[in-house]
Amino acid sequence: MIKNEKQYKVTRNKLQVLEEEINRLKGGREHLPAKDKSLVVSMQLFQKQLQDEVDYYELVKAMNSEILAERSIDDLPILLIEYKIRSGMTQKEFSQKVGMKEQQLQRYEAEDFNSISFKNLLKIIHAIDLEVTVRGTIRSKDQSIA
């Protein structure tokens, strides 16, 4: 997932380089040797993945609703990243707003907030005035917990 403007620009550049390399390998040929064909297919799959990430980033950035989509608590890191993208804040501005060092916030983001303490997670949520609602559901004994 693209998490900031810098990653967005780097990814768009990678897409351009990939497109040029795919065209170079194809060289206007209809039939490619097996080695080149598998390389082109791999590159096209990677190109599709990167394009999907760019499209998602652009979609999130363009949304002007104040309500972010409902999702599972497991997706809270994505929610925080989407908030930052939609707000248009840089990493530095976001870290200042939440009262953390930029480097610490970058570490949290890089690992999708897996190592963040609950205290620091709440600190971020309160600092950006993000309203989060949690609904509990008790599973029956027959349902497995993933």
ROGU-557549 format. One record per residue: residue in three letters; x, y, z of N, C-alpha, C, O, CB in turn. Coordinates in steps of 0.1 Angstrom, whole numbers. Glycine has a CB too. Layout:
BEGIN
<site ALA; <X; Y; Z>; <X; Y; Z>; <X; Y; Z>; <X; Y; Z>; <X; Y; Z>>
...
***
This chain:
BEGIN
<site MET; <8; -12; 0>; <0; 0; 0>; <9; 12; 0>; <18; 14; 8>; <-10; 0; 12>>
<site ILE; <5; 22; -9>; <13; 34; -9>; <8; 43; 3>; <-4; 45; 4>; <10; 42; -23>>
<site LYS; <17; 48; 11>; <13; 54; 23>; <16; 69; 23>; <11; 76; 32>; <21; 48; 35>>
<site ASN; <23; 74; 13>; <26; 89; 13>; <29; 93; -1>; <30; 85; -10>; <37; 92; 23>>
<site GLU; <30; 106; -2>; <32; 112; -16>; <46; 108; -22>; <47; 106; -34>; <32; 127; -15>>
<site LYS; <56; 107; -13>; <69; 102; -18>; <68; 88; -25>; <73; 86; -35>; <79; 103; -7>>
<site GLN; <61; 79; -17>; <60; 65; -23>; <51; 66; -35>; <54; 58; -45>; <53; 56; -12>>
<site TYR; <42; 74; -36>; <33; 76; -48>; <42; 80; -60>; <40; 74; -71>; <22; 86; -45>>
<site LYS; <50; 90; -58>; <59; 94; -69>; <68; 84; -74>; <71; 82; -86>; <66; 107; -65>>
<site VAL; <74; 77; -64>; <84; 66; -67>; <77; 55; -75>; <82; 50; -84>; <90; 60; -54>>
<site THR; <65; 51; -70>; <57; 41; -77>; <54; 44; -91>; <54; 36; -100>; <45; 37; -69>>
<site ARG; <49; 57; -93>; <46; 61; -107>; <58; 61; -116>; <57; 57; -128>; <40; 76; -107>>
<site ASN; <70; 64; -111>; <82; 63; -118>; <86; 49; -122>; <90; 46; -133>; <94; 70; -111>>
<site LYS; <84; 40; -112>; <86; 26; -114>; <77; 20; -125>; <81; 12; -134>; <84; 17; -101>>
<site LEU; <64; 25; -125>; <55; 21; -136>; <60; 25; -150>; <59; 17; -159>; <41; 27; -133>>
<site GLN; <65; 37; -150>; <70; 42; -163>; <82; 34; -168>; <83; 30; -180>; <74; 57; -162>>
<site VAL; <91; 31; -159>; <103; 23; -162>; <99; 9; -166>; <104; 3; -176>; <113; 22; -150>>
<site LEU; <89; 3; -159>; <84; -10; -163>; <78; -10; -177>; <81; -19; -185>; <74; -15; -153>>
<site GLU; <70; 0; -180>; <64; 0; -193>; <74; 1; -204>; <73; -6; -214>; <54; 13; -194>>
<site GLU; <84; 9; -202>; <95; 11; -212>; <103; -3; -213>; <106; -7; -224>; <105; 22; -208>>
<site GLU; <105; -9; -202>; <113; -22; -203>; <104; -33; -209>; <110; -41; -217>; <117; -26; -189>>
<site ILE; <91; -33; -207>; <83; -43; -213>; <83; -41; -228>; <84; -50; -236>; <68; -42; -208>>
<site ASN; <81; -28; -232>; <81; -25; -247>; <95; -28; -253>; <95; -33; -265>; <78; -10; -249>>
<site ARG; <106; -26; -246>; <119; -29; -251>; <120; -44; -253>; <125; -49; -264>; <130; -25; -241>>
<site LEU; <115; -52; -243>; <116; -67; -244>; <108; -72; -256>; <112; -81; -263>; <112; -74; -231>>
<site LYS; <96; -66; -257>; <87; -71; -268>; <93; -67; -282>; <92; -75; -291>; <73; -65; -267>>
<site GLY; <99; -55; -282>; <105; -51; -295>; <96; -52; -307>; <101; -54; -318>; <117; -58; -297>>
<site GLY; <83; -50; -305>; <74; -50; -317>; <71; -65; -322>; <65; -66; -332>; <80; -42; -328>>
<site ARG; <77; -74; -315>; <75; -88; -319>; <62; -94; -314>; <58; -91; -303>; <87; -97; -314>>
<site GLU; <55; -102; -322>; <43; -109; -317>; <46; -121; -309>; <40; -123; -299>; <34; -113; -329>>
<site HIS; <56; -129; -313>; <59; -141; -306>; <73; -139; -300>; <83; -135; -307>; <60; -153; -316>>
<site LEU; <74; -141; -287>; <86; -140; -280>; <92; -153; -276>; <84; -163; -274>; <84; -131; -267>>
<site PRO; <105; -154; -275>; <111; -166; -269>; <105; -169; -255>; <102; -159; -248>; <127; -166; -269>>
<site ALA; <105; -181; -251>; <99; -185; -238>; <105; -177; -226>; <97; -173; -217>; <101; -200; -235>>
<site LYS; <118; -175; -226>; <124; -168; -216>; <119; -153; -215>; <116; -148; -204>; <140; -168; -218>>
<site ASP; <119; -147; -226>; <114; -133; -227>; <99; -132; -224>; <95; -123; -217>; <117; -127; -241>>
<site LYS; <92; -142; -228>; <77; -142; -226>; <74; -143; -211>; <66; -136; -206>; <70; -153; -233>>
<site SER; <81; -152; -204>; <79; -153; -189>; <83; -141; -182>; <77; -137; -172>; <86; -166; -184>>
<site LEU; <94; -135; -187>; <98; -122; -180>; <88; -111; -182>; <85; -104; -173>; <112; -118; -186>>
<site VAL; <83; -110; -194>; <73; -100; -197>; <60; -102; -189>; <54; -93; -184>; <69; -100; -212>>
<site VAL; <56; -114; -188>; <44; -118; -180>; <46; -114; -165>; <37; -108; -159>; <40; -133; -181>>
<site SER; <58; -117; -160>; <61; -114; -146>; <61; -98; -144>; <55; -93; -134>; <74; -119; -142>>
<site MET; <66; -92; -154>; <67; -77; -153>; <53; -71; -154>; <50; -61; -147>; <76; -71; -164>>
<site GLN; <45; -77; -162>; <31; -72; -164>; <23; -74; -151>; <15; -66; -147>; <24; -78; -176>>
<site LEU; <25; -85; -145>; <18; -88; -132>; <22; -78; -121>; <14; -72; -114>; <21; -102; -127>>
<site PHE; <35; -75; -121>; <41; -65; -111>; <35; -51; -115>; <32; -43; -106>; <56; -65; -111>>
<site GLN; <35; -48; -128>; <29; -35; -133>; <15; -34; -128>; <11; -23; -124>; <30; -35; -148>>
<site LYS; <7; -44; -129>; <-7; -44; -125>; <-8; -41; -110>; <-17; -33; -106>; <-14; -57; -129>>
<site GLN; <0; -48; -103>; <0; -46; -88>; <3; -32; -84>; <-4; -25; -76>; <10; -56; -81>>
<site LEU; <13; -26; -91>; <17; -12; -88>; <6; -3; -92>; <3; 7; -86>; <30; -9; -95>>
<site GLN; <0; -5; -104>; <-10; 3; -109>; <-23; 3; -100>; <-29; 14; -98>; <-15; -1; -123>>
<site ASP; <-26; -9; -94>; <-37; -10; -85>; <-34; -1; -72>; <-43; 5; -67>; <-39; -24; -81>>
<site GLU; <-21; -1; -68>; <-18; 7; -56>; <-19; 22; -59>; <-24; 29; -51>; <-4; 3; -51>>
<site VAL; <-14; 26; -71>; <-15; 40; -75>; <-30; 44; -76>; <-34; 55; -71>; <-8; 42; -89>>
<site ASP; <-38; 35; -82>; <-52; 38; -84>; <-59; 40; -70>; <-67; 49; -68>; <-59; 27; -92>>
<site TYR; <-56; 31; -61>; <-62; 32; -47>; <-58; 45; -40>; <-66; 51; -34>; <-58; 19; -39>>
<site TYR; <-45; 48; -41>; <-40; 60; -35>; <-47; 72; -40>; <-51; 81; -33>; <-24; 62; -37>>
<site GLU; <-48; 73; -54>; <-55; 84; -60>; <-70; 85; -56>; <-75; 96; -54>; <-54; 83; -75>>
<site LEU; <-76; 73; -55>; <-90; 73; -51>; <-92; 78; -37>; <-101; 86; -34>; <-95; 58; -52>>
<site VAL; <-83; 73; -27>; <-84; 78; -13>; <-81; 93; -13>; <-88; 100; -5>; <-74; 70; -5>>
<site LYS; <-72; 98; -20>; <-68; 112; -20>; <-79; 121; -25>; <-81; 132; -21>; <-55; 114; -28>>
<site ALA; <-86; 115; -35>; <-97; 123; -42>; <-110; 123; -34>; <-119; 132; -36>; <-99; 118; -55>>
<site MET; <-112; 114; -25>; <-125; 113; -17>; <-126; 126; -9>; <-116; 131; -3>; <-125; 101; -8>>
<site ASN; <-138; 131; -9>; <-140; 143; -1>; <-151; 141; 10>; <-155; 151; 16>; <-144; 155; -9>>
<site SER; <-155; 129; 12>; <-164; 126; 23>; <-156; 126; 36>; <-144; 122; 37>; <-171; 112; 21>>
<site GLU; <-162; 130; 47>; <-155; 130; 60>; <-156; 117; 67>; <-149; 114; 77>; <-161; 141; 69>>
<site ILE; <-164; 108; 61>; <-166; 94; 67>; <-158; 84; 59>; <-159; 83; 47>; <-181; 90; 67>>
<site LEU; <-149; 77; 67>; <-141; 67; 61>; <-149; 54; 61>; <-158; 52; 70>; <-128; 65; 68>>
<site ALA; <-147; 45; 52>; <-155; 33; 51>; <-153; 24; 64>; <-143; 23; 70>; <-150; 24; 39>>
<site GLU; <-165; 18; 68>; <-165; 9; 79>; <-156; -3; 76>; <-157; -8; 65>; <-179; 5; 83>>
<site ARG; <-149; -8; 86>; <-140; -19; 84>; <-137; -26; 97>; <-141; -22; 108>; <-127; -15; 77>>
<site SER; <-131; -37; 96>; <-127; -45; 108>; <-116; -38; 116>; <-109; -29; 111>; <-122; -59; 104>>
<site ILE; <-116; -41; 129>; <-105; -35; 138>; <-91; -38; 133>; <-82; -31; 135>; <-107; -40; 152>>
<site ASP; <-90; -50; 126>; <-77; -54; 120>; <-72; -44; 110>; <-60; -43; 107>; <-78; -68; 114>>
<site ASP; <-82; -36; 104>; <-78; -27; 93>; <-76; -13; 99>; <-75; -3; 91>; <-89; -27; 83>>
<site LEU; <-75; -11; 112>; <-73; 2; 118>; <-60; 9; 112>; <-60; 21; 110>; <-72; 1; 133>>
<site PRO; <-49; 1; 110>; <-37; 8; 105>; <-40; 14; 91>; <-36; 25; 88>; <-26; -2; 103>>
<site ILE; <-48; 8; 83>; <-51; 13; 69>; <-60; 25; 71>; <-59; 35; 64>; <-59; 2; 61>>
<site LEU; <-69; 25; 81>; <-77; 37; 84>; <-69; 49; 87>; <-72; 60; 83>; <-87; 33; 95>>
<site LEU; <-59; 47; 96>; <-50; 58; 100>; <-42; 63; 87>; <-41; 76; 86>; <-40; 54; 111>>
<site ILE; <-37; 54; 79>; <-30; 59; 67>; <-39; 66; 58>; <-35; 76; 52>; <-24; 46; 60>>
<site GLU; <-51; 61; 56>; <-61; 68; 47>; <-64; 81; 52>; <-66; 91; 45>; <-74; 59; 46>>
<site TYR; <-66; 83; 65>; <-68; 96; 71>; <-57; 106; 67>; <-60; 117; 63>; <-69; 95; 87>>
<site LYS; <-45; 101; 69>; <-33; 110; 66>; <-33; 114; 51>; <-31; 125; 48>; <-20; 103; 70>>
<site ILE; <-36; 104; 42>; <-36; 107; 28>; <-47; 117; 25>; <-45; 127; 18>; <-38; 94; 20>>
<site ARG; <-59; 114; 30>; <-70; 123; 27>; <-69; 137; 32>; <-74; 146; 27>; <-83; 117; 32>>
<site SER; <-62; 138; 44>; <-60; 151; 50>; <-50; 159; 42>; <-49; 171; 44>; <-56; 150; 64>>
<site GLY; <-42; 153; 34>; <-31; 160; 26>; <-19; 163; 34>; <-11; 171; 30>; <-37; 172; 20>>
<site MET; <-18; 158; 47>; <-7; 161; 55>; <6; 153; 51>; <5; 142; 46>; <-10; 158; 70>>
<site THR; <17; 160; 53>; <30; 153; 50>; <33; 144; 63>; <26; 146; 73>; <42; 163; 48>>
<site GLN; <43; 136; 62>; <47; 128; 74>; <50; 137; 85>; <47; 134; 97>; <59; 119; 70>>
<site LYS; <58; 148; 82>; <62; 157; 93>; <50; 164; 99>; <49; 164; 111>; <71; 167; 87>>
<site GLU; <41; 169; 91>; <29; 175; 97>; <20; 166; 105>; <15; 169; 116>; <20; 181; 85>>
<site PHE; <19; 153; 100>; <11; 143; 107>; <18; 140; 121>; <11; 139; 131>; <9; 130; 99>>
<site SER; <31; 139; 121>; <38; 135; 133>; <37; 147; 143>; <36; 144; 155>; <53; 132; 130>>
<site GLN; <37; 159; 138>; <36; 171; 147>; <21; 171; 153>; <20; 174; 165>; <39; 184; 139>>
<site LYS; <12; 168; 145>; <-2; 168; 149>; <-5; 158; 160>; <-12; 161; 170>; <-12; 166; 137>>
<site VAL; <1; 146; 159>; <-1; 136; 169>; <9; 136; 180>; <8; 128; 190>; <0; 122; 162>>
<site GLY; <19; 145; 179>; <28; 147; 190>; <39; 136; 191>; <42; 132; 203>; <21; 148; 203>>
<site MET; <43; 131; 180>; <53; 120; 180>; <65; 125; 171>; <63; 133; 162>; <47; 107; 175>>
<site LYS; <76; 118; 173>; <87; 121; 164>; <84; 115; 151>; <79; 104; 150>; <101; 116; 170>>
<site GLU; <88; 122; 140>; <85; 117; 127>; <91; 103; 124>; <85; 95; 118>; <91; 127; 116>>
<site GLN; <103; 101; 129>; <110; 88; 127>; <102; 77; 134>; <101; 66; 128>; <124; 89; 133>>
<site GLN; <96; 79; 146>; <89; 69; 152>; <76; 66; 144>; <72; 54; 143>; <85; 74; 167>>
<site LEU; <69; 76; 140>; <57; 74; 132>; <60; 67; 119>; <52; 58; 114>; <51; 88; 129>>
<site GLN; <72; 70; 113>; <76; 62; 101>; <78; 48; 104>; <74; 39; 96>; <89; 68; 95>>
<site ARG; <84; 45; 115>; <86; 31; 119>; <72; 24; 121>; <70; 12; 116>; <94; 29; 132>>
<site TYR; <63; 30; 128>; <50; 24; 130>; <43; 22; 116>; <37; 11; 114>; <41; 34; 138>>
<site GLU; <43; 32; 107>; <37; 30; 94>; <43; 19; 86>; <36; 12; 79>; <38; 44; 87>>
<site ALA; <57; 19; 86>; <64; 9; 78>; <60; -6; 82>; <59; -15; 74>; <79; 10; 80>>
<site GLU; <56; -8; 95>; <52; -21; 99>; <37; -22; 102>; <33; -30; 110>; <60; -25; 112>>
<site ASP; <30; -13; 95>; <15; -13; 97>; <10; -12; 111>; <0; -18; 115>; <9; -25; 90>>
<site PHE; <17; -4; 119>; <14; -2; 133>; <13; -14; 142>; <7; -14; 152>; <1; 5; 134>>
<site ASN; <20; -25; 138>; <20; -38; 145>; <27; -37; 159>; <23; -44; 168>; <26; -49; 137>>
<site SER; <37; -28; 160>; <44; -27; 173>; <39; -16; 182>; <45; -13; 192>; <59; -26; 170>>
<site ILE; <29; -8; 177>; <24; 3; 185>; <17; -1; 198>; <10; -11; 198>; <15; 12; 177>>
<site SER; <19; 6; 208>; <12; 3; 221>; <-2; 8; 220>; <-5; 17; 212>; <20; 9; 233>>
<site PHE; <-11; 2; 228>; <-25; 7; 228>; <-25; 22; 232>; <-33; 30; 227>; <-33; -2; 237>>
<site LYS; <-17; 25; 241>; <-16; 39; 246>; <-13; 49; 235>; <-19; 59; 233>; <-6; 41; 258>>
<site ASN; <-2; 45; 227>; <2; 54; 216>; <-9; 54; 204>; <-11; 64; 198>; <15; 50; 210>>
<site LEU; <-15; 43; 203>; <-26; 42; 193>; <-37; 51; 196>; <-42; 59; 188>; <-31; 27; 191>>
<site LEU; <-41; 51; 209>; <-52; 60; 213>; <-47; 75; 212>; <-55; 84; 209>; <-55; 57; 228>>
<site LYS; <-34; 77; 215>; <-29; 91; 214>; <-31; 96; 200>; <-35; 108; 198>; <-14; 91; 218>>
<site ILE; <-28; 88; 190>; <-29; 92; 176>; <-44; 94; 173>; <-48; 104; 167>; <-23; 81; 167>>
<site ILE; <-52; 85; 177>; <-67; 86; 173>; <-73; 98; 180>; <-81; 105; 173>; <-74; 73; 179>>
<site HIS; <-69; 101; 192>; <-75; 113; 198>; <-69; 126; 192>; <-76; 136; 191>; <-71; 113; 214>>
<site ALA; <-56; 126; 189>; <-50; 138; 183>; <-56; 142; 170>; <-56; 154; 167>; <-35; 135; 182>>
<site ILE; <-60; 132; 162>; <-65; 135; 149>; <-81; 136; 150>; <-87; 138; 139>; <-61; 125; 138>>
<site ASP; <-86; 134; 162>; <-100; 135; 164>; <-108; 125; 155>; <-118; 128; 149>; <-105; 149; 161>>
<site LEU; <-102; 113; 154>; <-109; 103; 146>; <-118; 95; 155>; <-114; 89; 166>; <-98; 93; 140>>
<site GLU; <-131; 94; 151>; <-141; 87; 159>; <-141; 72; 154>; <-143; 70; 142>; <-155; 93; 157>>
<site VAL; <-138; 63; 163>; <-137; 49; 160>; <-148; 42; 168>; <-148; 44; 180>; <-123; 43; 162>>
<site THR; <-156; 34; 162>; <-166; 26; 169>; <-163; 11; 168>; <-160; 6; 157>; <-180; 29; 163>>
<site VAL; <-163; 4; 179>; <-161; -10; 179>; <-173; -17; 184>; <-180; -13; 194>; <-148; -13; 189>>
<site ARG; <-177; -27; 177>; <-188; -35; 180>; <-184; -50; 183>; <-177; -55; 174>; <-199; -35; 169>>
<site GLY; <-187; -55; 194>; <-183; -69; 197>; <-194; -79; 193>; <-206; -76; 194>; <-180; -70; 212>>
<site THR; <-189; -90; 189>; <-198; -101; 186>; <-193; -114; 193>; <-182; -117; 191>; <-199; -103; 170>>
<site ILE; <-202; -120; 200>; <-198; -133; 206>; <-201; -144; 196>; <-212; -146; 191>; <-206; -135; 220>>
<site ARG; <-190; -152; 194>; <-191; -163; 184>; <-197; -175; 191>; <-194; -178; 203>; <-178; -166; 178>>
<site SER; <-204; -183; 184>; <-209; -196; 189>; <-198; -206; 190>; <-187; -203; 183>; <-221; -202; 181>>
<site LYS; <-199; -216; 197>; <-188; -226; 199>; <-185; -233; 185>; <-174; -238; 183>; <-192; -237; 209>>
<site ASP; <-195; -233; 176>; <-193; -240; 163>; <-184; -231; 154>; <-178; -237; 144>; <-206; -242; 157>>
<site GLN; <-183; -218; 156>; <-176; -210; 147>; <-161; -209; 151>; <-158; -208; 163>; <-182; -195; 147>>
<site SER; <-153; -211; 142>; <-138; -211; 145>; <-134; -196; 145>; <-139; -188; 137>; <-130; -219; 135>>
<site ILE; <-124; -193; 153>; <-118; -180; 153>; <-105; -180; 145>; <-96; -188; 147>; <-115; -175; 168>>
<site ALA; <-105; -171; 135>; <-93; -171; 126>; <-81; -165; 132>; <-71; -164; 126>; <-97; -164; 113>>
***
